[in-house]
Amino acid sequence: MSEKPWGGRFSEKTDRIVESFTSSINIDKRLYPYDIEGSIAHCKMLAEVSIITEEEASSLIQGLEKIRREIERGKFQFDDSLEDIHMHIESTLLQNVGKVAQKLHTARSRNDQVVLDVRMYLKNETLKIMHGLAKLKKVILAFARDHVDTILPGYTHLQRAQPVLLAHHMMAYYEMFLRDSERFGDSLKRINVMPLGSAALAGTTYPIDRAYTAKLLDFPEISRNSIDSVSDRDFIIEFLSTASICMVHFSRLSEELILWSSSEFGFIELPDSFATGSSIMPQKKNPDVPELIRGKTGIVFGNLMALLSIMKSLPLAYNRDMQEDKRPLFDTVDILTACITICAAMIPKLKINKEAMRMATCKGFLNATDMADYLVIRGIPFRQAHDCVGKAVIYAKDNNKELHELTLKELKTFSSLIKKDVFNILKTEQMINRRKSFGGTAKENVMAAIKEAEKNLEI
């Protein structure tokens, strides 16, 4: 009854139903390169401290490398009876190199082994995501530079508010993704901690050198408490939280692309290669890509909630519930990576209807605040100026006019301080370029922001 590494304690074979239920190989087999790399480092450490011989270590490492090649070539056989990737590799190693394979698990447990694999995997994937976000930010900067003269209405409450530059609007997303990059970078501090050597939960009696293993695996820190080492999944929760925030930004961008591409807005047209049609309505061009991004955001949120729910009531230390941490983690990594890639490819191909955007700034009294500011400069308190312009808006609306379409005589009925020069103030370009406060939408500000961002990204 020793078919399984832990079989010595049991007098009955595991039921096939149980094997199927407890198996995680279909999920965690993607951890194989990290499991092998971690095992090789552990093997070298065991030889370094003379727990095994150099010859034994050499045999084990060759066997592990052979398994790596077999998996990479698609020749490796997976079986539910072996539960997870760790047991698959250990079982195959025994077949390849003989009984010396039984020494590899000395001074470690699957508890610290699996968390090592996940940390190595997540470190690698986080770096890939950060690289992807850097490419996306470059795409956004290039798009912004191309549209420093494109004007569109800025919105609050989904109501036209004030005119802004399209470049300024897109640079808001640059700032969001910049914060995401910083959050992922900061989370690496918690991911990049070496847990191997904690064993099942209490450490080990063998004279291991954890610092040596950490150096081999390029971990700058070593976990300080063996119980916490095997039971900690905070680093995954933090990643899922950061990923959820990042997906919020993708979803908000997607929502705007969906709205802007509608007939009601007509601001943009999605490229044919990033849209789909209707099976019944020949005229339809559907924004399926941004819609799916918006939908997948909910899945990522759910993955965060799933792991929080799994971990919330677990006593220390390891519990088998933690096996379920990988599905939400891997799913989130896949979704986020796909969203980064597809947005970076789609944004440069957006067709911008500059005229529709500009025309939308000419209606809806977007220059009302500027008229109020005009009166403030002439000595009227802002609240009084606000009330004055509000009355002018009602009058203009009743007469089917915009503020800039009223005559000087009409405007003077609301304040004698209004002069002919007000009409220059109410022009769209003037409204934009006068907003020179730091972070404002004036063209010179936006150009400076783009240049600074390009400098930071070394474009």
C-alpha positions in Angstrom: 0.0 0.0 0.0 2.9 2.4 -0.8 1.7 3.4 -4.2 1.2 6.9 -2.8 4.0 8.8 -1.0 1.8 8.9 2.1 0.3 5.4 1.7 2.2 3.7 4.6 -0.4 4.9 7.1 -3.4 3.4 5.2 -4.7 -0.1 4.9 -7.2 0.6 2.1 -6.7 2.0 -1.4 -8.1 5.4 -2.1 -11.5 5.2 -3.7 -11.4 6.3 -7.4 -14.2 8.8 -6.6 -12.0 10.4 -3.9 -9.0 10.4 -6.2 -11.0 12.3 -8.8 -12.4 14.7 -6.2 -9.1 15.5 -4.5 -7.0 15.6 -7.7 -5.7 19.1 -8.7 -3.4 18.0 -11.5 -5.5 19.6 -14.2 -5.1 22.9 -12.5 -1.7 22.9 -11.0 0.3 21.1 -13.7 1.2 24.6 -15.0 3.5 24.8 -11.9 5.8 22.1 -13.3 8.8 24.4 -14.2 8.7 26.0 -10.7 8.3 22.6 -9.0 11.3 21.2 -10.8 13.4 24.4 -10.3 12.6 24.4 -6.6 13.4 20.7 -6.3 16.8 21.2 -8.1 17.6 24.0 -5.6 16.5 21.9 -2.7 18.6 19.0 -4.0 21.7 21.2 -4.3 21.2 22.4 -0.8 20.9 18.9 0.6 24.2 18.1 -1.0 25.8 21.3 0.2 25.0 20.4 3.8 25.9 16.7 3.2 22.5 15.3 3.8 22.9 13.6 0.4 26.0 13.0 -1.6 27.1 15.0 -4.6 26.6 11.8 -6.8 23.1 11.5 -5.5 22.4 15.1 -6.2 23.7 14.8 -9.7 21.5 11.8 -10.4 18.4 13.6 -9.0 19.1 16.7 -11.0 19.5 14.8 -14.2 16.3 13.0 -13.5 14.4 16.2 -12.9 15.8 17.8 -16.0 14.6 14.8 -18.0 11.1 15.2 -16.6 11.1 18.8 -17.5 12.0 17.9 -21.1 9.2 15.3 -21.3 6.6 17.7 -20.1 7.8 20.4 -22.5 7.6 18.0 -25.4 4.1 16.8 -24.4 5.2 13.3 -23.7 4.5 13.3 -19.9 1.5 11.3 -18.7 -0.8 12.8 -16.1 -3.0 10.7 -13.8 -5.6 11.7 -11.2 -4.3 9.0 -8.8 -1.2 11.0 -8.3 -3.2 14.1 -7.1 -0.9 17.0 -8.0 2.2 18.1 -9.9 4.5 17.4 -7.0 3.5 13.7 -6.7 3.6 13.3 -10.5 7.2 14.5 -10.6 8.3 12.6 -7.5 6.7 9.3 -8.9 8.3 9.7 -12.3 11.6 10.6 -10.8 11.5 7.3 -8.8 10.9 5.4 -12.1 13.8 7.3 -13.8 16.6 7.2 -11.2 15.5 4.5 -8.7 15.4 4.6 -4.9 17.6 7.7 -4.6 14.5 9.7 -5.7 13.1 8.9 -2.2 15.7 11.1 -0.7 14.6 14.3 -2.5 11.8 14.9 -0.1 14.0 15.0 2.9 13.6 18.2 5.0 10.6 19.4 3.1 6.8 18.9 2.9 4.3 19.4 0.2 3.0 22.2 2.3 6.2 24.3 1.9 6.8 22.9 -1.6 3.5 24.1 -3.0 3.7 27.6 -1.6 7.2 27.8 -3.0 6.0 26.9 -6.4 3.1 29.4 -6.3 5.4 32.2 -5.1 7.8 31.5 -8.0 5.0 31.3 -10.5 3.3 34.5 -9.2 6.6 36.4 -9.2 7.2 35.5 -12.8 3.6 36.3 -13.8 3.6 39.6 -12.0 6.8 40.7 -13.8 5.1 39.7 -17.1 2.0 41.7 -16.2 4.1 44.8 -15.3 5.9 44.5 -18.6 2.5 44.3 -20.4 1.3 47.3 -18.6 4.4 49.2 -19.6 3.7 48.4 -23.2 0.0 49.5 -22.7 1.1 52.8 -21.2 3.4 53.4 -24.2 0.4 52.8 -26.5 -1.7 55.2 -24.5 1.0 57.9 -24.7 1.3 57.5 -28.4 -2.5 57.8 -28.8 -2.5 60.9 -26.6 0.3 62.5 -28.6 -1.7 61.9 -31.7 -4.8 63.6 -30.2 -3.4 66.7 -28.4 -5.7 68.8 -30.7 -8.8 66.6 -30.5 -11.5 68.1 -28.4 -14.4 66.3 -26.8 -16.8 67.0 -24.0 -15.8 65.9 -20.5 -18.6 64.4 -18.5 -19.8 64.3 -14.9 -22.8 62.2 -14.1 -22.7 61.2 -17.8 -23.8 64.7 -18.6 -21.7 67.0 -20.7 -19.7 69.2 -18.3 -16.7 71.0 -19.8 -14.6 70.6 -23.0 -11.3 68.7 -22.6 -8.6 67.3 -24.9 -8.9 63.7 -25.9 -5.3 63.4 -25.0 -6.0 64.6 -21.5 -8.9 62.2 -21.2 -6.7 59.2 -22.2 -3.9 60.4 -19.9 -6.3 59.8 -17.1 -6.1 56.1 -18.0 -2.3 56.3 -18.1 -2.4 57.5 -14.5 -4.7 54.6 -13.5 -2.4 52.0 -15.2 0.6 53.7 -13.7 -0.8 53.2 -10.2 -1.6 49.6 -11.1 2.0 49.0 -12.1 3.2 50.5 -8.9 0.8 48.3 -6.9 2.0 45.1 -8.7 5.6 46.2 -8.1 5.0 46.7 -4.4 3.3 43.4 -4.1 6.5 41.7 -5.3 8.0 42.5 -1.9 5.4 40.1 -0.3 5.5 37.5 -3.1 9.3 37.3 -3.2 9.8 35.5 0.1 11.3 32.0 0.3 9.2 29.5 2.3 11.1 26.3 1.6 12.5 24.7 4.8 9.4 25.3 6.8 8.4 21.7 6.1 4.9 20.7 7.2 4.5 23.6 9.8 7.2 23.3 12.5 10.4 23.4 10.5 12.8 20.5 10.3 15.4 18.7 12.4 17.8 18.5 9.5 20.7 21.0 9.3 19.4 22.7 6.2 20.7 26.0 4.8 17.7 28.0 3.9 19.8 31.0 2.9 21.6 28.9 0.4 18.3 27.7 -1.2 17.0 31.3 -1.3 20.2 32.4 -3.1 19.8 29.6 -5.7 16.2 30.6 -6.3 16.8 34.4 -6.3 14.7 35.1 -3.3 15.8 38.2 -1.4 14.0 37.3 1.8 13.3 34.1 3.8 10.1 33.5 5.7 10.5 34.0 9.4 7.8 31.8 10.9 7.3 28.2 9.7 3.6 28.1 10.6 2.9 31.3 8.8 5.1 30.2 5.8 2.8 27.2 4.9 -0.5 28.9 5.8 0.0 32.3 4.3 -1.9 33.1 1.2 -2.0 36.9 1.8 0.4 37.4 -1.2 -2.2 35.8 -3.5 -5.1 37.8 -2.0 -3.0 40.9 -2.5 -2.3 40.1 -6.1 -6.0 39.3 -6.7 -6.9 42.6 -5.1 -4.5 44.6 -7.2 -5.7 42.7 -10.3 -9.3 43.6 -9.4 -8.4 47.3 -9.2 -6.6 47.0 -12.5 -9.6 45.4 -14.1 -11.8 48.2 -12.8 -9.7 50.5 -15.0 -10.0 48.2 -18.0 -13.8 48.0 -17.4 -14.2 51.8 -17.2 -12.2 52.2 -20.4 -14.3 49.5 -22.0 -17.5 51.2 -20.9 -16.5 54.4 -22.6 -15.5 52.7 -25.8 -18.9 51.0 -25.8 -20.7 54.3 -25.3 -18.5 56.3 -27.7 -19.0 53.7 -30.4 -22.8 53.8 -30.1 -25.0 55.7 -32.6 -26.0 58.0 -29.8 -22.5 59.2 -29.3 -20.7 58.4 -32.6 -17.4 59.5 -31.2 -15.4 56.5 -32.3 -15.6 53.4 -34.5 -14.0 50.2 -33.4 -11.8 48.4 -36.0 -13.5 45.6 -37.8 -10.9 43.2 -36.5 -11.9 44.0 -32.9 -15.7 43.8 -33.4 -18.3 41.2 -34.3 -21.6 41.2 -36.1 -25.2 40.0 -35.4 -26.4 36.6 -36.6 -29.8 38.2 -37.6 -29.2 41.9 -38.1 -26.8 42.6 -41.0 -26.2 46.2 -40.0 -24.8 45.5 -36.6 -21.2 46.0 -35.5 -21.0 45.0 -31.9 -18.3 46.1 -29.4 -17.9 42.5 -28.1 -14.2 43.0 -27.1 -14.8 45.8 -24.6 -18.0 44.1 -23.5 -16.2 40.9 -22.7 -13.5 42.9 -20.8 -16.3 44.5 -18.8 -17.8 41.0 -18.1 -14.5 39.4 -17.2 -14.0 42.1 -14.6 -16.8 40.5 -12.6 -15.1 37.1 -12.8 -11.8 38.6 -11.4 -13.8 40.2 -8.5 -15.4 36.8 -7.9 -11.9 35.2 -7.8 -10.9 37.6 -5.1 -14.0 37.0 -3.1 -13.5 33.2 -3.5 -10.1 33.2 -2.0 -11.1 35.6 0.8 -13.9 33.2 1.6 -11.7 30.1 1.5 -9.1 31.7 3.9 -11.4 33.5 6.3 -12.0 30.8 8.8 -9.0 28.4 8.4 -7.2 27.5 11.6 -3.4 27.4 11.4 -1.5 25.9 9.7 -2.1 24.2 6.3 -5.6 22.9 5.3 -6.5 21.2 2.1 -9.0 24.0 1.4 -5.9 25.9 0.3 -5.6 23.7 -2.8 -8.5 25.8 -4.2 -6.3 28.9 -4.2 -4.9 28.1 -7.6 -8.0 28.1 -9.8 -8.9 31.7 -9.0 -5.2 32.8 -9.2 -4.5 31.2 -12.5 -7.9 32.4 -13.9 -7.1 35.9 -12.9 -3.6 35.9 -14.3 -5.0 34.6 -17.6 -7.8 37.2 -17.8 -5.7 40.1 -16.9 -2.9 39.2 -19.3 -5.4 38.8 -22.1 -7.0 42.2 -21.3 -3.7 43.9 -21.3 -2.7 42.4 -24.6 -5.9 43.0 -26.4 -6.3 46.6 -25.3 -2.7 47.4 -26.3 -3.5 46.1 -29.8 -6.9 47.7 -30.1 -6.3 51.3 -28.9 -4.1 52.3 -31.9 -6.7 51.1 -34.3 -9.6 53.1 -32.9 -11.1 55.4 -35.5 -11.8 58.8 -34.0 -14.6 61.0 -35.2 -13.0 64.3 -34.3 -15.9 66.4 -35.8 -18.6 64.5 -33.8 -16.5 65.0 -30.6 -16.0 68.7 -31.3 -19.7 69.3 -32.2 -20.7 67.7 -28.9 -18.8 70.5 -27.1 -20.9 73.2 -28.8 -24.2 72.2 -27.1 -25.2 71.8 -23.5 -23.8 75.0 -22.1 -20.3 73.7 -21.5 -19.0 77.3 -21.3 -21.3 78.2 -18.3 -18.5 77.9 -15.8 -16.2 80.0 -17.9 -18.8 82.8 -18.0 -19.1 82.6 -14.2 -15.3 82.9 -13.9 -15.5 85.8 -16.3 -17.8 87.6 -13.8 -15.7 86.7 -10.8 -12.7 88.3 -12.4 -14.8 91.4 -12.6 -15.5 91.5 -8.9 -18.7 89.4 -8.4 -18.5 86.6 -5.8 -18.5 83.2 -7.3 -21.9 82.1 -5.8 -23.5 85.2 -7.1 -21.9 84.7 -10.5 -23.1 81.1 -10.5 -26.6 82.2 -9.9 -26.4 84.9 -12.6 -25.2 82.4 -15.2 -27.7 79.9 -14.2 -30.5 82.4 -15.0 -28.8 83.1 -18.4 -28.8 79.3 -19.1 -32.5 79.1 -18.5 -33.1 82.1 -20.8 -30.9 80.6 -23.5 -32.6 77.2 -23.2 -36.0 78.8 -23.5 -34.9 80.5 -26.6 -33.2 77.4 -28.1 -29.8 79.1 -28.0 -26.4 78.4 -26.4 -24.8 81.1 -24.2 -22.4 82.1 -26.9 -25.3 82.5 -29.3 -27.0 85.2 -27.1 -26.4 88.8 -28.1 -24.4 91.1 -26.0 -27.6 93.0 -25.2 -29.3 89.8 -24.0 -26.3 88.9 -21.8 -26.2 92.3 -20.3 -29.7 91.8 -18.9 -28.1 89.3 -16.4 -25.1 91.6 -15.5 -24.0 95.0 -16.6 -20.4 93.8 -16.2 -20.6 91.6 -19.2 -18.7 93.2 -22.2 -18.0 92.2 -25.7 -14.8 90.3 -24.8 -16.9 87.6 -23.1 -17.5 86.0 -26.5 -13.7 85.2 -26.8 -13.8 83.7 -23.3 -16.7 81.4 -24.4 -14.8 79.9 -27.3 -14.0 76.2 -26.9 -10.2 76.5 -27.5 -10.0 79.4 -25.0 -11.9 77.3 -22.4 -9.4 74.5 -22.8 -6.1 76.5 -23.0 -7.0 78.8 -20.1 -7.1 75.8 -17.8 -3.4 75.9 -17.0 -3.6 74.8 -13.4 -1.3 71.9 -12.7 -3.0 68.8 -14.0 -5.5 70.8 -16.1 -6.5 70.2 -19.7 -4.6 73.1 -21.3 -2.6 71.8 -24.3 0.7 73.0 -22.9 -0.1 71.0 -19.7 -1.0 67.9 -21.5 2.1 68.0 -23.7 4.2 68.4 -20.6 2.5 65.5 -19.0 3.1 63.3 -22.1 6.7 64.3 -22.3 7.3 63.5 -18.6 5.6 60.2 -18.9 7.6 59.3 -22.0 10.8 60.2 -20.2 9.8 58.0 -17.2 9.1 55.1 -19.6 12.3 55.9 -21.5 10.5 56.2 -24.9 
